[in-house]
Amino acid sequence: MAVHVICFFQPGCMGCMEQSPINYEVAQALRMDIEEIDAIKNPLYIKQYSLKATPTIIIEKDGSVRERFEGVVHREQLEGAIRKYL
């Protein structure tokens, strides 16, 4: 099954604004999508993923969460984490 990467953000979050271009670079390098979801507009995800901070990045494979990052994740760390599951 494919790897699914989700980045939860909220408008006005400085860390989220810093994370967005990193996500884009990683997505381009790995030729995949990183789904960005506004946690405030989608409150069901807050409970489902026990979100406590934004940005939060979830890496899923085979329907289960494999890795989770809270706060800004630098490109090398994020790309390396995703590559483990490709």
Secondary structure by P-SEA (a helix, b strand, c coil): cbbbbbbbbbcccaaaaaaaaaaaaaaaaaccccccccccccaaaaaaaccccccbbbbbccccccccccccccaaaaaaaaaacc
